[in-house]
Amino acid sequence: MVYAVVRVRGTVNIKPNIKKTLHLLNLTRVNHCTLINENKVYKGMLQVVKDYTTWGEINTDTLTKMIKSRGMLVGDKEITDEYIKGATPYKSIDKFADAIQNQKISYKELPDVKPIFRLHPPKKGFEGIKRSFVNGGALGYRGEKINDLLTRML
């Protein structure tokens, strides 16, 4: 299972251990998104940064849209089907996104790829950046509903 993690809050008055964890997740700015695999290490990191991020299980359709529209290579070049075909054993972005979902390959293993997605602020805004998702806010674990948020941010 692959999680999409989106940074929601900024860095003012943030504790050093939380700041370091966000840096290790490559979430240096608000509205940046990264993909991580499910394991104990990443789950612990998500618990440390739960008051500054939101995360959930991304589906293949949303992942494909994100790679096509917001995925970037070094030099601010877009990721195309031709590049995927030449750099990986997969023939298209759809097949590559499916392989990421099945944890056959990691997004970061693509040569010259930037490990983050720089997203727009969500249409109609966040629900509230000081409360958890369970309590009507935008922070913390949101499960499959992360796909709705990411669609609004593309």
N, CA, C and O atoms as a DFTB+ gen file, in Angstrom:
616 C
 N C O
     1  1       0.839      -1.172       0.000
     2  2       0.000       0.000       0.000
     3  2       0.886       1.239       0.000
     4  3       1.893       1.292       0.706
     5  1       0.509       2.223      -0.789
     6  2       1.274       3.455      -0.914
     7  2       0.457       4.601      -0.343
     8  3      -0.724       4.756      -0.657
     9  1       1.095       5.400       0.496
    10  2       0.459       6.571       1.082
    11  2       0.901       7.823       0.331
    12  3       2.056       7.937      -0.079
    13  1      -0.020       8.753       0.156
    14  2       0.300      10.099      -0.302
    15  2       0.253      10.993       0.932
    16  3      -0.747      11.015       1.650
    17  1       1.333      11.728       1.178
    18  2       1.433      12.607       2.335
    19  2       1.509      14.042       1.838
    20  3       2.362      14.368       1.013
    21  1       0.625      14.901       2.333
    22  2       0.562      16.299       1.913
    23  2       0.830      17.181       3.130
    24  3       0.232      16.994       4.190
    25  1       1.732      18.137       2.966
    26  2       1.989      19.080       4.046
    27  2       0.933      20.175       4.013
    28  3       0.645      20.749       2.964
    29  1       0.351      20.457       5.199
    30  2      -0.757      21.394       5.300
    31  2      -0.336      22.690       5.992
    32  3      -0.803      23.768       5.623
    33  1       0.529      22.596       6.980
    34  2       0.896      23.764       7.780
    35  2       2.348      24.167       7.566
    36  3       3.160      23.374       7.088
    37  1       2.668      25.409       7.924
    38  2       3.999      25.969       7.731
    39  2       4.959      25.656       8.860
    40  3       4.714      24.756       9.663
    41  1       6.072      26.413       8.921
    42  2       7.161      26.091       9.837
    43  2       7.321      27.055      11.005
    44  3       8.284      26.920      11.761
    45  1       6.442      28.002      11.187
    46  2       6.594      28.965      12.268
    47  2       6.339      28.280      13.606
    48  3       5.338      27.581      13.766
    49  1       7.233      28.476      14.560
    50  2       7.152      27.914      15.917
    51  2       7.006      26.386      15.911
    52  3       6.188      25.838      16.650
    53  1       7.780      25.716      15.095
    54  2       7.715      24.261      14.996
    55  2       8.867      23.654      15.794
    56  3       9.969      24.203      15.813
    57  1       8.614      22.528      16.448
    58  2       9.647      21.872      17.244
    59  2      10.712      21.281      16.326
    60  3      10.403      20.862      15.211
    61  1      11.973      21.242      16.786
    62  2      13.065      20.781      15.915
    63  2      12.912      19.331      15.448
    64  3      13.265      19.016      14.312
    65  1      12.397      18.448      16.299
    66  2      12.273      17.052      15.852
    67  2      11.199      16.906      14.774
    68  3      11.336      16.068      13.882
    69  1      10.144      17.698      14.840
    70  2       9.106      17.665      13.810
    71  2       9.652      18.245      12.509
    72  3       9.382      17.722      11.428
    73  1      10.422      19.327      12.619
    74  2      11.011      19.947      11.439
    75  2      11.959      18.982      10.733
    76  3      11.968      18.902       9.505
    77  1      12.750      18.256      11.503
    78  2      13.687      17.284      10.939
    79  2      12.939      16.140      10.246
    80  3      13.342      15.696       9.171
    81  1      11.858      15.666      10.856
    82  2      11.073      14.583      10.273
    83  2      10.420      15.027       8.967
    84  3      10.385      14.264       8.002
    85  1       9.907      16.244       8.930
    86  2       9.332      16.767       7.686
    87  2      10.395      16.870       6.597
    88  3      10.126      16.598       5.427
    89  1      11.595      17.262       6.990
    90  2      12.696      17.347       6.033
    91  2      13.062      15.956       5.506
    92  3      13.342      15.798       4.317
    93  1      13.062      14.950       6.382
    94  2      13.365      13.584       5.947
    95  2      12.301      13.026       5.010
    96  3      12.596      12.175       4.171
    97  1      11.066      13.501       5.148
    98  2       9.982      13.099       4.250
    99  2       9.939      13.944       2.977
   100  3       9.050      13.759       2.147
   101  1      10.887      14.870       2.813
   102  2      10.959      15.795       1.672
   103  2       9.779      16.750       1.624
   104  3       9.424      17.233       0.549
   105  1       9.170      17.029       2.754
   106  2       8.044      17.968       2.807
   107  2       8.544      19.287       3.380
   108  3       8.336      19.579       4.557
   109  1       9.201      20.079       2.546
   110  2       9.820      21.302       3.020
   111  2       8.907      22.512       2.930
   112  3       9.177      23.533       3.563
   113  1       7.830      22.421       2.158
   114  2       6.925      23.554       1.994
   115  2       5.478      23.092       2.033
   116  3       5.176      21.909       1.872
   117  1       4.596      24.051       2.251
   118  2       3.162      23.773       2.274
   119  2       2.716      23.362       0.873
   120  3       3.232      23.877      -0.119
   121  1       1.765      22.439       0.790
   122  2       1.180      21.906      -0.442
   123  2       2.136      21.032      -1.237
   124  3       1.893      20.770      -2.415
   125  1       3.219      20.574      -0.617
   126  2       4.067      19.571      -1.248
   127  2       3.529      18.200      -0.881
   128  3       3.026      17.998       0.224
   129  1       3.636      17.269      -1.801
   130  2       3.144      15.912      -1.598
   131  2       4.261      14.936      -1.916
   132  3       5.048      15.164      -2.835
   133  1       4.334      13.852      -1.160
   134  2       5.299      12.798      -1.423
   135  2       4.615      11.447      -1.279
   136  3       3.580      11.330      -0.624
   137  1       5.199      10.438      -1.892
   138  2       4.665       9.081      -1.834
   139  2       5.576       8.230      -0.966
   140  3       6.795       8.244      -1.136
   141  1       4.981       7.484      -0.028
   142  2       5.765       6.592       0.826
   143  2       5.084       5.236       0.892
   144  3       3.866       5.124       0.756
   145  1       5.896       4.210       1.104
   146  2       5.363       2.867       1.273
   147  2       4.952       2.657       2.721
   148  3       5.406       3.367       3.618
   149  1       4.091       1.680       2.937
   150  2       3.624       1.398       4.288
   151  2       4.626       0.484       4.994
   152  3       4.833      -0.658       4.583
   153  1       5.245       0.997       6.060
   154  2       6.066       0.182       6.953
   155  2       6.144       0.868       8.306
   156  3       5.664       1.991       8.463
   157  1       6.739       0.208       9.274
   158  2       6.745       0.721      10.645
   159  2       7.501       2.036      10.766
   160  3       7.083       2.918      11.516
   161  1       8.596       2.181      10.048
   162  2       9.401       3.395      10.143
   163  2       8.592       4.602       9.672
   164  3       8.526       5.621      10.360
   165  1       7.982       4.482       8.503
   166  2       7.198       5.599       7.980
   167  2       5.957       5.872       8.835
   168  3       5.558       7.026       8.989
   169  1       5.350       4.833       9.384
   170  2       4.183       5.060      10.254
   171  2       4.576       5.855      11.492
   172  3       3.824       6.720      11.940
   173  1       5.744       5.568      12.045
   174  2       6.223       6.339      13.187
   175  2       6.505       7.785      12.812
   176  3       6.217       8.700      13.583
   177  1       7.068       7.988      11.632
   178  2       7.328       9.354      11.169
   179  2       6.021      10.113      10.955
   180  3       5.934      11.302      11.260
   181  1       5.007       9.430      10.432
   182  2       3.712      10.086      10.230
   183  2       3.077      10.477      11.552
   184  3       2.412      11.510      11.631
   185  1       3.266       9.671      12.597
   186  2       2.727      10.021      13.906
   187  2       3.425      11.246      14.485
   188  3       2.810      12.031      15.206
   189  1       4.720      11.411      14.169
   190  2       5.445      12.590      14.651
   191  2       4.913      13.859      13.992
   192  3       4.787      14.893      14.648
   193  1       4.600      13.786      12.696
   194  2       4.203      14.986      11.945
   195  2       2.702      15.085      11.726
   196  3       2.264      15.835      10.853
   197  1       1.908      14.358      12.485
   198  2       0.461      14.304      12.262
   199  2      -0.228      15.650      12.422
   200  3      -1.312      15.848      11.872
   201  1       0.366      16.577      13.155
   202  2      -0.244      17.896      13.349
   203  2       0.126      18.882      12.243
   204  3      -0.291      20.040      12.286
   205  1       0.898      18.441      11.258
   206  2       1.320      19.323      10.169
   207  2       1.020      18.752       8.786
   208  3       1.179      19.447       7.782
   209  1       0.585      17.486       8.725
   210  2       0.348      16.838       7.436
   211  2      -0.983      16.100       7.430
   212  3      -1.628      15.934       8.465
   213  1      -1.370      15.669       6.258
   214  2      -2.490      14.752       6.102
   215  2      -2.045      13.656       5.147
   216  3      -1.236      13.905       4.253
   217  1      -2.563      12.447       5.326
   218  2      -2.141      11.337       4.486
   219  2      -3.255      10.312       4.349
   220  3      -4.214      10.296       5.119
   221  1      -3.098       9.451       3.338
   222  2      -4.057       8.384       3.091
   223  2      -3.602       7.525       1.929
   224  3      -2.567       7.787       1.317
   225  1      -4.390       6.484       1.625
   226  2      -4.047       5.553       0.553
   227  2      -4.460       6.144      -0.786
   228  3      -5.632       6.451      -1.004
   229  1      -3.501       6.298      -1.669
   230  2      -3.770       6.868      -2.984
   231  2      -4.167       5.744      -3.940
   232  3      -3.626       4.641      -3.867
   233  1      -5.119       6.032      -4.842
   234  2      -5.502       5.016      -5.832
   235  2      -4.750       5.250      -7.137
   236  3      -4.107       6.285      -7.313
   237  1      -4.832       4.290      -8.048
   238  2      -4.033       4.327      -9.270
   239  2      -4.436       5.475     -10.193
   240  3      -3.574       6.086     -10.825
   241  1      -5.726       5.775     -10.281
   242  2      -6.171       6.847     -11.167
   243  2      -5.628       8.203     -10.722
   244  3      -5.138       8.975     -11.546
   245  1      -5.712       8.491      -9.443
   246  2      -5.208       9.758      -8.925
   247  2      -3.695       9.837      -9.068
   248  3      -3.152      10.893      -9.392
   249  1      -3.012       8.717      -8.826
   250  2      -1.556       8.691      -8.971
   251  2      -1.145       8.952     -10.415
   252  3      -0.179       9.672     -10.665
   253  1      -1.863       8.378     -11.353
   254  2      -1.568       8.603     -12.772
   255  2      -1.757      10.073     -13.136
   256  3      -0.919      10.653     -13.827
   257  1      -2.851      10.680     -12.677
   258  2      -3.086      12.106     -12.944
   259  2      -1.987      12.969     -12.331
   260  3      -1.530      13.932     -12.947
   261  1      -1.564      12.617     -11.109
   262  2      -0.524      13.402     -10.439
   263  2       0.800      13.315     -11.188
   264  3       1.476      14.329     -11.363
   265  1       1.178      12.128     -11.629
   266  2       2.444      11.985     -12.352
   267  2       2.389      12.735     -13.679
   268  3       3.361      13.385     -14.062
   269  1       1.266      12.652     -14.381
   270  2       1.145      13.325     -15.678
   271  2       1.157      14.844     -15.535
   272  3       1.805      15.531     -16.325
   273  1       0.450      15.377     -14.541
   274  2       0.304      16.830     -14.464
   275  2       1.341      17.507     -13.579
   276  3       1.767      18.618     -13.895
   277  1       1.767      16.876     -12.471
   278  2       2.638      17.558     -11.524
   279  2       3.988      16.883     -11.304
   280  3       4.829      17.422     -10.583
   281  1       4.215      15.709     -11.912
   282  2       5.507      15.044     -11.780
   283  2       6.558      15.760     -12.603
   284  3       6.307      16.113     -13.755
   285  1       7.737      15.981     -12.028
   286  2       8.786      16.728     -12.714
   287  2      10.118      15.988     -12.642
   288  3      10.409      15.271     -11.685
   289  1      10.913      16.190     -13.688
   290  2      12.280      15.701     -13.734
   291  2      13.220      16.854     -13.419
   292  3      12.802      18.011     -13.383
   293  1      14.475      16.540     -13.193
   294  2      15.474      17.574     -12.954
   295  2      15.530      18.474     -14.184
   296  3      15.570      17.985     -15.313
   297  1      15.533      19.779     -13.970
   298  2      15.491      20.740     -15.067
   299  2      14.077      21.164     -15.400
   300  3      13.840      21.779     -16.439
   301  1      13.125      20.837     -14.518
   302  2      11.709      21.178     -14.682
   303  2      11.136      20.671     -16.006
   304  3      10.410      21.382     -16.701
   305  1      11.475      19.435     -16.334
   306  2      10.894      18.782     -17.505
   307  2       9.771      17.873     -17.044
   308  3       9.847      17.280     -15.968
   309  1       8.728      17.763     -17.856
   310  2       7.591      16.922     -17.498
   311  2       7.908      15.451     -17.755
   312  3       8.750      15.120     -18.590
   313  1       7.225      14.582     -17.028
   314  2       7.373      13.146     -17.227
   315  2       6.413      12.726     -18.331
   316  3       5.213      12.990     -18.250
   317  1       6.937      12.073     -19.358
   318  2       6.117      11.642     -20.484
   319  2       6.167      10.122     -20.610
   320  3       6.984       9.453     -19.978
   321  1       5.271       9.597     -21.443
   322  2       5.267       8.155     -21.699
   323  2       6.578       7.707     -22.341
   324  3       7.066       6.613     -22.055
   325  1       7.146       8.538     -23.201
   326  2       8.407       8.189     -23.861
   327  2       9.539       8.080     -22.849
   328  3      10.377       7.184     -22.947
   329  1       9.569       8.996     -21.871
   330  2      10.614       8.945     -20.854
   331  2      10.457       7.701     -19.981
   332  3      11.443       7.033     -19.669
   333  1       9.236       7.391     -19.591
   334  2       8.975       6.197     -18.781
   335  2       9.393       4.952     -19.557
   336  3       9.999       4.042     -18.993
   337  1       9.074       4.911     -20.842
   338  2       9.407       3.750     -21.666
   339  2      10.918       3.570     -21.794
   340  3      11.410       2.442     -21.811
   341  1      11.650       4.672     -21.883
   342  2      13.099       4.590     -22.029
   343  2      13.842       4.337     -20.720
   344  3      14.905       3.717     -20.723
   345  1      13.289       4.813     -19.598
   346  2      14.008       4.738     -18.329
   347  2      13.609       3.557     -17.460
   348  3      14.345       3.194     -16.542
   349  1      12.453       2.945     -17.732
   350  2      11.966       1.831     -16.914
   351  2      11.485       0.710     -17.830
   352  3      11.360       0.913     -19.038
   353  1      11.217      -0.458     -17.278
   354  2      10.664      -1.531     -18.117
   355  2       9.170      -1.376     -18.406
   356  3       8.578      -2.251     -19.039
   357  1       8.554      -0.293     -17.961
   358  2       7.118      -0.081     -18.159
   359  2       6.896       0.772     -19.394
   360  3       7.718       1.631     -19.713
   361  1       5.782       0.541     -20.098
   362  2       5.537       1.172     -21.387
   363  2       4.802       2.502     -21.306
   364  3       4.832       3.276     -22.262
   365  1       4.142       2.786     -20.183
   366  2       3.394       4.032     -20.080
   367  2       3.325       4.469     -18.615
   368  3       3.717       3.738     -17.706
   369  1       2.815       5.683     -18.422
   370  2       2.658       6.207     -17.069
   371  2       1.621       5.401     -16.310
   372  3       1.752       5.213     -15.101
   373  1       0.584       4.918     -17.002
   374  2      -0.446       4.102     -16.348
   375  2       0.145       2.828     -15.765
   376  3      -0.147       2.469     -14.624
   377  1       0.981       2.138     -16.552
   378  2       1.613       0.894     -16.080
   379  2       2.597       1.184     -14.951
   380  3       2.714       0.403     -14.007
   381  1       3.309       2.317     -15.053
   382  2       4.263       2.707     -14.008
   383  2       3.529       3.004     -12.703
   384  3       3.985       2.600     -11.634
   385  1       2.395       3.706     -12.778
   386  2       1.603       4.016     -11.585
   387  2       1.052       2.740     -10.961
   388  3       0.991       2.624      -9.737
   389  1       0.652       1.788     -11.787
   390  2       0.161       0.504     -11.282
   391  2       1.274      -0.262     -10.573
   392  3       1.032      -0.910      -9.555
   393  1       2.492      -0.191     -11.108
   394  2       3.631      -0.857     -10.460
   395  2       3.963      -0.197      -9.122
   396  3       4.353      -0.881      -8.176
   397  1       3.815       1.119      -9.035
   398  2       4.040       1.812      -7.760
   399  2       2.994       1.357      -6.741
   400  3       3.318       1.120      -5.577
   401  1       1.753       1.236      -7.177
   402  2       0.681       0.776      -6.282
   403  2       0.960      -0.619      -5.738
   404  3       0.688      -0.894      -4.569
   405  1       1.500      -1.499      -6.573
   406  2       1.779      -2.872      -6.161
   407  2       3.149      -3.012      -5.504
   408  3       3.575      -4.130      -5.212
   409  1       3.844      -1.905      -5.267
   410  2       5.153      -1.830      -4.618
   411  2       6.213      -2.644      -5.350
   412  3       7.109      -3.208      -4.721
   413  1       6.115      -2.708      -6.674
   414  2       7.163      -3.345      -7.467
   415  2       8.316      -2.379      -7.704
   416  3       9.463      -2.793      -7.872
   417  1       8.002      -1.098      -7.715
   418  2       9.003      -0.059      -7.915
   419  2       8.585       1.149      -7.093
   420  3       7.399       1.348      -6.827
   421  1       9.544       1.942      -6.700
   422  2       9.260       3.171      -5.966
   423  2       9.311       4.352      -6.935
   424  3      10.038       4.314      -7.927
   425  1       8.549       5.383      -6.649
   426  2       8.558       6.575      -7.503
   427  2       9.941       7.209      -7.530
   428  3      10.358       7.744      -8.557
   429  1      10.652       7.154      -6.411
   430  2      11.976       7.770      -6.320
   431  2      13.027       7.025      -7.124
   432  3      14.106       7.567      -7.365
   433  1      12.742       5.787      -7.549
   434  2      13.707       5.009      -8.331
   435  2      13.752       5.431      -9.793
   436  3      14.647       5.010     -10.525
   437  1      12.814       6.247     -10.226
   438  2      12.833       6.770     -11.584
   439  2      14.022       7.725     -11.711
   440  3      14.156       8.645     -10.904
   441  1      14.892       7.522     -12.713
   442  2      16.090       8.378     -12.812
   443  2      15.739       9.846     -13.027
   444  3      14.831      10.172     -13.792
   445  1      16.462      10.719     -12.352
   446  2      16.344      12.179     -12.488
   447  2      14.977      12.727     -12.116
   448  3      14.595      13.788     -12.612
   449  1      14.228      12.043     -11.262
   450  2      12.910      12.520     -10.879
   451  2      13.020      13.342      -9.602
   452  3      13.826      13.031      -8.725
   453  1      12.213      14.385      -9.499
   454  2      12.110      15.121      -8.249
   455  2      11.175      14.338      -7.331
   456  3      10.091      13.950      -7.765
   457  1      11.557      14.092      -6.070
   458  2      10.792      13.170      -5.221
   459  2       9.495      13.743      -4.668
   460  3       8.797      13.060      -3.918
   461  1       9.158      14.969      -5.015
   462  2       7.934      15.578      -4.493
   463  2       7.045      16.035      -5.641
   464  3       7.485      16.168      -6.783
   465  1       5.789      16.269      -5.305
   466  2       4.840      16.884      -6.226
   467  2       4.489      18.245      -5.646
   468  3       4.038      18.331      -4.504
   469  1       4.689      19.307      -6.413
   470  2       4.328      20.651      -5.972
   471  2       2.893      20.907      -6.413
   472  3       2.631      21.141      -7.593
   473  1       1.974      20.863      -5.468
   474  2       0.555      20.970      -5.777
   475  2       0.038      22.387      -5.551
   476  3       0.658      23.189      -4.852
   477  1      -1.109      22.674      -6.155
   478  2      -1.807      23.935      -5.927
   479  2      -2.558      23.840      -4.599
   480  3      -2.809      22.736      -4.116
   481  1      -2.919      24.974      -4.001
   482  2      -3.833      24.909      -2.851
   483  2      -5.158      24.306      -3.295
   484  3      -5.552      24.495      -4.446
   485  1      -5.857      23.592      -2.427
   486  2      -7.080      22.914      -2.860
   487  2      -8.196      23.903      -3.187
   488  3      -8.342      24.935      -2.533
   489  1      -8.974      23.571      -4.204
   490  2     -10.144      24.379      -4.528
   491  2     -11.113      24.303      -3.363
   492  3     -11.336      23.228      -2.807
   493  1     -11.683      25.423      -2.997
   494  2     -12.571      25.579      -1.844
   495  2     -11.840      25.416      -0.521
   496  3     -12.481      25.330       0.527
   497  1     -10.504      25.370      -0.547
   498  2      -9.684      25.414       0.663
   499  2      -9.657      24.139       1.480
   500  3     -10.376      23.178       1.205
   501  1      -8.796      24.159       2.507
   502  2      -8.749      23.082       3.473
   503  2      -9.929      23.235       4.424
   504  3     -10.517      24.312       4.524
   505  1     -10.269      22.165       5.114
   506  2     -11.399      22.193       6.037
   507  2     -11.069      22.968       7.308
   508  3     -11.975      23.447       7.991
   509  1      -9.821      23.094       7.624
   510  2      -9.349      23.782       8.819
   511  2      -8.016      23.179       9.186
   512  3      -7.921      21.965       9.364
   513  1      -6.974      23.998       9.305
   514  2      -5.640      23.443       9.449
   515  2      -5.205      23.281      10.905
   516  3      -4.027      23.044      11.173
   517  1      -6.131      23.404      11.836
   518  2      -5.780      23.230      13.245
   519  2      -6.485      22.057      13.892
   520  3      -6.261      21.779      15.070
   521  1      -7.339      21.357      13.143
   522  2      -8.078      20.221      13.700
   523  2      -7.807      18.971      12.873
   524  3      -7.446      19.048      11.698
   525  1      -7.986      17.830      13.508
   526  2      -7.779      16.571      12.800
   527  2      -8.937      16.312      11.833
   528  3     -10.006      16.911      11.951
   529  1      -8.710      15.429      10.895
   530  2      -9.725      15.112       9.897
   531  2     -10.963      14.500      10.540
   532  3     -12.082      14.733      10.083
   533  1     -10.768      13.725      11.588
   534  2     -11.884      13.098      12.293
   535  2     -12.795      14.151      12.922
   536  3     -14.008      13.960      13.010
   537  1     -12.201      15.263      13.359
   538  2     -12.954      16.332      14.007
   539  2     -13.366      17.444      13.040
   540  3     -13.706      18.543      13.478
   541  1     -13.342      17.175      11.747
   542  2     -13.795      18.157      10.773
   543  2     -12.705      19.045      10.220
   544  3     -13.010      20.019       9.533
   545  1     -11.449      18.752      10.491
   546  2     -10.341      19.550       9.986
   547  2      -9.649      18.887       8.814
   548  3     -10.247      18.087       8.095
   549  1      -8.378      19.227       8.626
   550  2      -7.638      18.707       7.474
   551  2      -6.433      17.866       7.869
   552  3      -5.782      17.308       6.985
   553  1      -6.106      17.747       9.137
   554  2      -4.867      17.098       9.551
   555  2      -5.050      15.619       9.830
   556  3      -6.152      15.162      10.136
   557  1      -3.953      14.876       9.722
   558  2      -3.949      13.471      10.118
   559  2      -4.398      12.518       9.020
   560  3      -4.452      12.870       7.842
   561  1      -4.718      11.298       9.445
   562  2      -5.065      10.226       8.521
   563  2      -6.473      10.424       7.975
   564  3      -7.409      10.684       8.731
   565  1      -6.618      10.297       6.649
   566  2      -7.934      10.451       6.040
   567  2      -8.299       9.307       5.108
   568  3      -9.333       9.375       4.443
   569  1      -7.490       8.264       5.037
   570  2      -7.847       7.071       4.277
   571  2      -8.009       7.338       2.793
   572  3      -7.192       8.029       2.186
   573  1      -9.072       6.785       2.206
   574  2      -9.325       6.913       0.774
   575  2      -9.722       8.338       0.382
   576  3      -9.657       8.681      -0.799
   577  1     -10.125       9.159       1.321
   578  2     -10.561      10.520       1.004
   579  2      -9.404      11.424       0.606
   580  3      -9.625      12.561       0.190
   581  1      -8.169      10.932       0.726
   582  2      -7.017      11.709       0.258
   583  2      -7.120      11.923      -1.253
   584  3      -6.627      12.924      -1.774
   585  1      -7.761      10.983      -1.958
   586  2      -7.900      11.100      -3.406
   587  2      -8.764      12.306      -3.783
   588  3      -8.489      12.972      -4.782
   589  1      -9.801      12.592      -2.997
   590  2     -10.633      13.774      -3.253
   591  2      -9.816      15.049      -3.065
   592  3      -9.908      15.974      -3.871
   593  1      -9.015      15.096      -1.995
   594  2      -8.184      16.268      -1.732
   595  2      -7.166      16.460      -2.851
   596  3      -6.992      17.575      -3.342
   597  1      -6.494      15.393      -3.258
   598  2      -5.488      15.508      -4.300
   599  2      -6.090      15.940      -5.636
   600  3      -5.463      16.686      -6.388
   601  1      -7.291      15.478      -5.928
   602  2      -7.974      15.897      -7.152
   603  2      -8.264      17.389      -7.112
   604  3      -8.130      18.081      -8.122
   605  1      -8.662      17.884      -5.945
   606  2      -8.912      19.324      -5.800
   607  2      -7.627      20.133      -5.900
   608  3      -7.664      21.310      -6.261
   609  1      -6.485      19.515      -5.585
   610  2      -5.205      20.225      -5.606
   611  2      -4.502      20.158      -6.960
   612  3      -3.536      20.887      -7.180
   613  1      -4.954      19.320      -7.853
   614  2      -4.323      19.239      -9.185
   615  2      -4.861      20.365     -10.046
   616  3      -4.471      20.494     -11.207
